[in-house]
Amino acid sequence: MSDENGDTNTAEQHTEETSDMPKYHLYIRASLIDGQSLGACPICQQGFMISYILAEEKNADFKVWTVNTLNPPAEFLEKNRARIYPFIEGISGNNYLGQAIADYTPDSSDDVEKFFEAINSDCPELKRPTSAANSIYPKIDKISTKMNAFLKGQGPDGVNAILKLANDHLATSGTKFLDGNKLSYADCFFLPRLQHIRVAGKVFRDYEIPTELSELWKYLEDAYKTMAFSETTPTDEDILKYHWEKFSDAERTQFRKKGIRDNWGSPKGPVPTKTLQVPDFAKNGTVANDDEDQE
């Protein structure tokens, strides 16, 4: 189990502790490559992003730990009997109701979400939306299902439909992010999955986010500029390894025939990279015009 504080510059470093400020440990899945660095679990990154923003807004103080899920420490398993990720351990302070959080541990993923809401006193945008009238989230919450089906070979239509919904919403709202000009719960949910679609979709399915989704590309460009997203994003290689482990032996054989090798993290493999830039055509929310290119 590794402390990611030194490597990822987590937002806890920017908080000023008070006696009542909620302080907790956040445990997330480690890399499947080295067992120590940030893993590629989307829901773990979602929890990390929410924690990061809460700390930036001085609503909480946290420390993030990565857990090697292939060989987790016995003391961690004793705490996390539900085997859930991300996992929370309350250290000190109170939630917004004045209840102490010391020694708190969740029994389910729903409990983790309730914990984040209970310590969130000043950031309503980070609470899970319940109505499509207030957020795009209910319209895009099937992105994980569509992404997994697409990577399994079912075609990109389901993914493209949700990406277009997000693009059109951004065009209509005129906001920088999905539910306003600050990162919200919807963004913390959507962005990790969008990164997986971009990175894993390209390698395994030769997929590119459609160029005509200019608002979505601008959204991604703006998100990459935020610490809460860029500092919590795993390497491309970890994203690829994460999905490779989900493929069947038959699927892996087909990928190998196409020249895709599971050599991420090996001495002969690619140097670790992290995609945090958009293509030139997508910068500033513009898409190249074919007629202009011909002039």
N, C-alpha and C positions, 0 to 999 in steps of 0.2 A: 504494500500500500504506500503510495507516494504522495507527498505534499506538493501540490502544484503551484504553491504561492511564489516560489522563486522563479519558476519557469514561465508562468503565464501572466504575471503582474495582475493578479486578481484585484477586484474592486475593493476588497477589504482594506487594502493598503491606503485608501483614500478616506476612510471613515474615522471619525473621532468618537471613541467609545463613551457612552454615558452609562450610569448604573441600570437604567431601564431599557436601553437599546437592546433589541433581541440579538443575541450572539449564538451562532450555530455552526456545526460542521456539515458540509455538503459532500456526500460520497457519490462519485460517478464512475461509470465503467472506464477502465483503462484501455489503452491501445491494445489491439490484438496482435500487434507486431512486436512491441518491446515490453508490454505489460506494465508500463509506468506512465507514459505521456498520455495526453488527452485521447480518449477513445472516440469513436464515431457514432455512438448511440444518439439518435436525434432527440429523444425525450430527455436524455441527460443534458445535452446542450441547451435545451429549452429551460430546464431548471437552473442551469448555470447562468444563462442570460438573465432570467428573472432575478436571481440573487445578485448578479452584477449591477443591475439597474437599481435594485433596492438599496444596495450599498452606496452607489453613486448619489442617490437621493437622501442618504443618511437615514434610511428606514431600518437598516440592519447592518450587522457586522458578521462576516462569515469567513470560513476557511474551507477551501476545496481540497478534497483528497481523491486520488484515482485508485481504483481497486482492480487488481488483476483477477478477473472473474474465473479464470481457469485454475487459480490457486489462491483463493481469498484467505486472509488471516483468520485463524480460529476465533479471535476475540471480536472480529467484525461480524462473523457469522452468528455469534452469540447475541449481538445487538440486533442484527438484521435477520430475524428468523423468518420474515415474510419473503426474503430474497428479492427485494424490490430495488430498482434503480430509476432515478436517483433516490438516495436515502438521506434522511435528516437525523442529526443528533443535536438536540437543544443543549446549549451550554449555560447561558445565563440571560438575564433580562426578562422582559414581559412582552406579551402580545398587546394589541391595541385595546383589549378588554381589561388589561391590567393583570392578566394571569401569567404566572411564572412559566417559562418554557424549559427550565433546567431539567435535564434527563429525559426530555420528551423524545420518543421515537415513534414513527408511523407504523401502522399495521397494513397499509395498502397504499397504492398510488393515489387514490382519492384523498387519503389522509395527508399526503405530501402537498397536494394542491390546497387543501384546507389550511395547512400550516402556513403556506405562503400568503394566503389571504388574511390569516389571523395576525400576521406580523406587519402587514401592509397598511400603514395608517395614512399615507399621503399620496399614494400612486394608484388611483382608481383605474387607470388605463391598463394596469398589470393584472387586474382581476379577470377571471374567465367570463367572457360575455355569455349571456343566456338568451339573447334575442337578436335576430338578424336586423332589427330596427336600429340597433346601437352599434353593430359591428359586422364586418364581412366574415368574421370567423365561422359562424354556422354554415356558410356557403362553401367554405374551403376546407372544412375539417376532415374530408375524406381523402385528402392529398396523400397520406401515408398508404392507404389501401390501393389507390390508383398507381402510386409510384412502385410499390412492390409488385403489382400485377404487370406493370410495364416492363420492369427489369426481368421478370420471369418470361417475357416474350409475348405478352398480349397486345402489343401495339401501343402507340402513344396517344390515342384519341382521348382516353380518360384523363391523362395528365394534361394534355393541351387544353381541354375544356376548362379545367380548374385554373390553369395559368391565365387563360383568356378572361375568366371571371375576375381574377385579381387585377389584371391589366386594365380592364374596362372600369372597374371600381376606382382604381387610382386616377384614371383619366377623368372620371366624373367628379370625384371628390376634390381633386387638385391638391391633395396633401402629399407630403413627402413619404409617409409610411401608411400602413393599411388603415389605421383608425385615427389618424391625426399626424401632427408633425413631430411627435415623439414616439419612440418604440413602445409598442403595447403588447398585451398578451397575444394578440393575433400574430404579431411579427415574431415574437419569441417561439411561437408554434410553427409558423410557416417558413421562416428563413432557413432553419437547419434542414428541413425537407427539400427546399428549393436548391440548396447547395448540393445535396445528394443527387438530385435529379440532374443538375448541371454536370457534376463530376462523374458519377457512376453511369449516367445515361450516355455520356459521350464515349466512354471506354467500352461498355458492354453492349450498347445498342446503337452506337454511332449517331447519337441524338444531340441536337442543339436546340436550345430554347429559341422558338421562332423569332426571326429578326423583326417581324412586324409588331411584336409585343414591346413597343418602345417604352411605354410607361413602366412595364415590369423590369426592363433592363435598367432604366434610370433608378428605380426603386432599389434594385440590387446594388447599383453603384453607390447610392447613398448609404445603404446598410453596411457595405464594406468599410465605410469611413467611420463607423461607430466602434468604439472600444468593446461595447457589450457583445457585438457580433464577431468582430475580427479576432478578439482575444480568446473567444470560446470555441472558435471553429477548428476542427481537427485537420490534419494534413490530408491531401488528396489520397495518398497511399493508404491511410487508415480508413477512409471512406470506401475505397475499393476492396480492401481486405474484409471490411465489415460485411459487404454484400457478397463477396466471394464465398464466405463461410455459409451463406444462406442458400447457395446454389446446390443442386443435386450433383452426384458424380457424373451423370450423363450430360448435364448442362456444362459442367466444367470441361468435359472432354470436347464438347463443341466449341467452347471458347478457345481451348488450346489449339484446335485446328485452325482457328483464325489468328493465331499468333499471340493470344493473350495468356500470359504466364503469371502464376502466383509467386512472383519473386520480390514483392514489396517488402522492404526491410532487409533483404539479403545483401551481402557485399557486392554482388553482381547486379543487383536491382537498381531501379532509378533513385536518384537523389531525392529525399523527401521535399515535397513542394506544398504550397498552400495557395490555392486559387483565390485571390482577393482583389482581382481586377476584372473589369468588363472589357470586351473587345473595343477597338477604336470606333467601329461603326455605331456602338451603343452608347458612347459617352455623351453626357448631357441630354440623354433622352432622345437622340436623333437617330434616324435610320437612313442609310445611304439611298439616294434616289437614282434609279438606273439611268434615267434621262440625263441627270447631271453628270454621271460618270462618263457618259459618252461624249460630252462636250469637250 
